[in-house]
Amino acid sequence: MSTTDAATAPATPTDTPTPGRAPAPTSAARTSAASGPIQDGPARRTFAWQIRFAVLCLVWGFSFLFIKVGTEGFAPLQVTLGRVAFGALVLLVFLVIKRERLPRSARTWGHLAVAAFFLNALPFSLFAYSELTIPSTLASICNATSPLWGMALSVVALSEDRPTRRRVAGLGIGFLGVLTVLGAWQGFSGTDLTGTAMALGAALSYPVGWIYVRRTLARGEHSHLAMSSTQLLLATLQLAMVTALFTSAPTSFPVVPLLAVFTLGALGTGVAFLLQYGLVAEVGPTTAQMVTYFVPVIAAASGVALLNEHLAWNTPLGALIILAGAALTQSKPRTP
């Protein structure tokens, strides 16, 4: 993922969008107190955050490859279940280390159950199913449309977000990029529309979930780590029930796909949350959200180099147009 600190919060596929990661600037500002004081000097801080930024880009960029490899040995729902389960395990370990508790309010758990569905269970599953028929590269590009969906939805659902010419222009440019990726001028030939629609649906699910979070949990009294741990636990429970109903237990556990699922969950979901949480607290949401624009590049490079995926000329061109549009929707005009 994704992907996620402005009001229209782009979310990367592999990120774990959770209340704990709060992409909105107002929410991100609240994370700094919870993360504790920063002890390093200015020079050391700058060097450290750049390394963590690069690691986060790599983790999220390679996550699309891990999804593809995971589905070669397991059903998509099983890949997603393993992903959220390993991610939840990582967060729970840090929760114990910090001696924090999960929320006790039934109302909070109810809201987090909805957030878990739209921010984890649904998009993660859609990406896993989409990569059965489309390249991991295309899935990552579809994920980059999340801030475009977020901008469009926030104008309708959030009264504080008003449309501007700049944001509307960015939205139009971004969706022009989508049509370029799909090869609209040649009748979408060579593109699996079902798989692509699933990936675009996953990208749409993230802003839907974030708008719900902002409306219901923006002023919670619990730490972001506690809220995020609870959300991933609920996503694990949701997927465990669905997976048991619609898939058969694996007859074997091939090593490479199993390692891919473990890495996807532990690094791409659990550790990635902690990295992004620290970046937002240390350097602010504007800088932290720039991760979104590196993810498709890394995903495309890994897909071509390691999975032998083919890129037509319109795919990278469309990706650049999408990212330009997304950046425009997140930018603000300079004040004199």
C-alpha positions in Angstrom: 0.0 0.0 0.0 -1.1 2.9 0.8 0.0 5.6 0.4 -2.1 8.0 3.1 -1.6 11.1 5.0 -3.6 13.9 3.4 -7.2 14.6 3.9 -8.0 12.4 0.9 -5.6 9.8 2.2 -4.0 7.7 -0.6 -3.5 4.2 0.7 -1.1 1.7 -0.7 -2.2 -1.8 -1.0 0.2 -3.2 1.2 0.1 -0.6 3.8 -2.1 -1.4 6.6 -4.4 1.6 6.6 -5.6 1.8 10.2 -6.7 4.5 12.7 -3.2 4.0 14.2 -1.6 5.2 11.0 -3.9 8.1 10.6 -3.2 9.6 7.3 -5.1 12.8 7.7 -2.9 15.7 8.9 -5.0 16.3 11.9 -4.8 12.7 13.0 -1.1 12.5 12.2 -0.5 15.5 14.4 -1.9 13.6 17.3 0.5 10.7 16.8 3.5 12.7 17.7 2.6 12.7 21.4 1.9 9.0 21.5 5.2 8.1 19.8 7.2 9.7 22.6 10.0 12.3 22.5 12.7 12.0 19.8 16.1 11.7 21.5 18.5 12.0 18.5 20.0 15.3 17.3 18.8 17.0 14.1 21.5 15.5 11.8 21.0 12.0 13.1 17.2 12.2 12.8 17.4 13.3 9.2 19.7 10.4 8.3 17.5 7.9 10.2 14.2 8.9 8.6 15.6 8.8 5.1 16.7 5.2 5.7 13.3 4.2 7.1 11.6 6.0 4.2 13.6 4.0 1.7 12.9 0.7 3.6 9.2 1.5 3.6 9.2 2.2 -0.1 10.9 -1.2 -0.8 8.6 -3.1 1.6 5.4 -1.8 0.0 6.8 -1.9 -3.5 7.7 -5.6 -3.2 4.4 -6.5 -1.5 2.7 -6.9 -4.9 5.3 -9.4 -5.8 4.7 -11.3 -2.5 1.0 -11.4 -3.3 1.6 -12.9 -6.7 4.0 -15.5 -5.3 1.7 -16.3 -2.4 -1.2 -17.1 -4.7 0.9 -19.6 -6.6 0.7 -21.9 -3.5 -2.4 -20.8 -1.7 -5.9 -19.5 -2.4 -6.3 -15.7 -2.4 -8.3 -15.7 0.8 -5.6 -17.8 2.5 -2.9 -15.4 1.4 -4.9 -12.5 2.8 -5.7 -14.3 6.1 -2.0 -15.1 6.6 -1.2 -11.5 5.8 -3.4 -9.9 8.4 -2.6 -12.6 11.0 1.1 -12.2 10.7 0.7 -8.4 10.7 -1.5 -8.5 13.8 1.1 -10.7 15.5 3.8 -8.1 15.0 1.6 -5.3 16.3 0.6 -7.3 19.4 4.2 -8.0 20.2 4.9 -4.2 20.3 1.7 -3.7 22.2 3.0 -6.0 24.9 6.4 -4.4 24.9 4.9 -1.0 25.4 2.5 -2.4 28.0 -0.6 -1.0 26.3 -4.1 -2.4 26.3 -6.7 -3.0 23.6 -9.8 -0.9 23.7 -12.6 -2.1 26.0 -15.5 -0.2 24.6 -17.9 -2.4 22.5 -18.7 0.7 20.4 -15.0 1.2 19.5 -14.7 -2.5 18.6 -17.8 -2.2 16.4 -16.4 0.8 14.5 -13.1 -0.9 14.2 -14.8 -4.0 12.7 -16.2 -1.8 9.9 -12.8 -0.2 9.4 -11.1 -3.7 9.3 -13.4 -4.7 6.5 -12.9 -1.7 4.3 -9.2 -1.1 5.1 -7.9 -4.6 5.4 -10.2 -7.6 4.7 -11.8 -6.3 1.5 -9.0 -4.5 -0.3 -6.4 -7.1 0.6 -8.6 -9.9 -0.7 -9.4 -8.0 -3.9 -5.8 -7.5 -4.7 -5.0 -11.1 -4.1 -7.8 -12.2 -6.4 -6.9 -9.6 -9.0 -3.3 -10.9 -9.3 -4.6 -14.3 -10.4 -5.3 -12.7 -13.8 -3.3 -9.4 -14.0 0.4 -8.7 -13.5 1.6 -7.4 -10.1 2.7 -4.3 -11.9 -0.8 -3.4 -13.1 -2.2 -4.1 -9.6 0.3 -1.6 -8.1 -0.7 1.0 -10.6 -4.4 0.5 -9.8 -3.5 1.0 -6.2 -2.0 4.4 -7.1 -5.5 5.6 -8.0 -6.5 5.5 -4.3 -5.9 9.2 -3.7 -8.0 10.0 -6.7 -11.0 8.0 -5.3 -10.3 9.6 -1.9 -10.5 13.1 -3.3 -13.7 12.4 -5.2 -15.4 10.8 -2.2 -14.2 13.3 0.4 -15.8 16.2 -1.5 -19.1 14.4 -1.1 -18.8 12.9 2.4 -16.6 15.4 4.3 -17.9 18.9 4.5 -14.5 20.4 5.3 -13.1 19.2 1.9 -14.1 21.6 -0.8 -13.4 21.1 -4.5 -10.9 23.4 -6.1 -9.8 23.8 -9.6 -6.4 22.3 -8.8 -8.0 19.2 -7.2 -10.6 18.7 -9.9 -7.8 19.0 -12.6 -5.8 16.4 -10.7 -8.7 14.1 -10.6 -9.3 14.4 -14.4 -5.6 13.9 -15.1 -5.5 10.9 -12.9 -8.4 9.1 -14.5 -6.9 10.0 -17.9 -3.9 8.0 -16.7 -6.2 5.0 -15.8 -7.6 5.0 -19.4 -4.0 5.2 -20.7 -3.0 2.1 -18.6 -6.0 0.2 -19.8 -5.4 1.1 -23.4 -8.9 2.6 -23.9 -8.2 3.7 -27.5 -7.8 0.1 -28.5 -10.9 -1.2 -26.8 -9.1 -2.4 -23.6 -7.7 -5.4 -25.6 -5.1 -7.4 -23.8 -6.3 -6.4 -20.3 -8.3 -8.6 -18.0 -11.1 -6.3 -17.1 -12.4 -8.4 -14.2 -9.0 -8.5 -12.5 -8.4 -4.8 -13.2 -11.8 -3.9 -11.8 -11.0 -5.9 -8.6 -7.7 -4.0 -8.2 -9.5 -0.6 -8.8 -12.2 -1.7 -6.3 -9.5 -2.4 -3.7 -8.1 1.1 -4.3 -11.6 2.6 -3.8 -12.1 0.6 -0.6 -9.3 2.4 1.2 -10.8 6.0 1.1 -14.2 4.6 1.9 -12.7 3.1 5.1 -10.8 6.2 5.9 -13.8 8.4 5.6 -15.7 6.1 8.0 -12.7 6.2 10.4 -12.6 10.0 10.3 -16.3 10.2 11.1 -16.4 7.7 13.9 -12.9 7.3 15.5 -11.0 10.5 14.8 -11.1 11.5 18.5 -10.5 8.2 20.2 -8.9 8.0 23.6 -6.8 5.0 22.8 -3.3 5.0 21.2 -2.9 4.4 17.5 -1.0 1.2 18.2 -3.8 -0.2 20.3 -6.5 0.8 17.8 -4.5 -0.7 14.8 -3.8 -3.9 16.7 -7.5 -4.3 17.4 -8.4 -3.6 13.8 -6.0 -6.2 12.4 -7.3 -8.8 15.0 -10.8 -8.1 13.8 -9.7 -8.4 10.1 -8.1 -11.7 11.0 -11.3 -12.9 12.6 -13.4 -11.8 9.6 -11.1 -13.5 7.1 -10.8 -16.7 9.2 -14.6 -17.2 9.0 -14.8 -16.4 5.3 -11.8 -18.5 4.4 -13.2 -21.5 6.3 -16.5 -21.2 4.4 -15.1 -20.8 0.9 -11.8 -22.6 0.7 -10.4 -26.0 1.6 -7.5 -26.4 4.0 -4.1 -26.4 2.1 -2.9 -29.9 1.4 0.7 -28.7 1.4 2.7 -25.7 2.4 5.2 -24.9 -0.3 8.2 -23.0 1.2 8.5 -20.1 -1.2 4.8 -19.1 -1.2 4.7 -19.5 2.5 7.7 -17.3 3.0 6.0 -14.7 0.7 2.9 -14.7 2.8 4.8 -14.4 6.0 6.9 -11.5 4.6 3.8 -9.8 3.2 2.2 -9.9 6.7 5.1 -9.4 9.1 6.9 -6.8 7.0 4.4 -5.4 4.5 1.7 -5.0 7.1 3.0 -5.1 10.6 6.5 -3.6 10.4 5.4 -1.2 7.6 2.7 0.2 10.0 5.4 0.9 12.6 7.7 2.5 10.1 5.0 4.8 8.6 3.7 5.7 12.1 7.2 6.8 13.1 7.7 8.8 9.8 4.4 10.7 10.2 5.3 11.6 13.8 8.9 12.6 12.9 8.8 14.3 9.5 5.1 15.0 9.1 2.4 13.6 6.9 3.3 15.6 3.7 6.8 14.0 3.5 5.6 10.6 4.7 2.9 10.3 2.1 5.5 10.6 -0.7 6.0 6.9 -0.2 2.9 6.4 -2.3 4.6 7.7 -5.4 7.6 5.4 -5.2 5.6 2.2 -4.7 4.5 1.6 -8.4 8.0 2.2 -9.6 9.5 -0.4 -7.3 6.6 -2.8 -7.9 7.1 -2.5 -11.7 10.8 -3.0 -11.4 10.4 -6.1 -9.2 7.7 -7.5 -11.4 9.7 -7.2 -14.6 13.0 -8.3 -13.1 11.8 -11.2 -10.9 8.5 -12.3 -12.4 9.3 -11.6 -16.1 6.2 -9.5 -16.4 5.8 -7.6 -19.7 5.2 -3.8 -19.7 3.6 -2.3 -22.8 4.6 1.4 -23.4 1.2 2.7 -22.2 1.5 1.1 -18.8 4.4 3.2 -17.4 3.1 6.2 -19.2 -0.3 5.8 -17.7 1.3 5.3 -14.3 3.2 8.6 -14.5 0.0 10.4 -15.5 -1.9 8.8 -12.5 0.8 9.8 -10.1 0.9 13.3 -11.5 -2.9 13.6 -11.0 -2.7 12.2 -7.5 0.1 14.6 -6.6 -2.0 17.5 -7.9 -5.0 16.5 -5.8 -2.8 16.5 -2.7 -1.0 19.8 -3.4 -1.9 23.2 -2.2 -1.4 26.5 -4.1 1.5 28.6 -2.9 0.6 31.6 -0.8 2.3 34.9 -1.6 
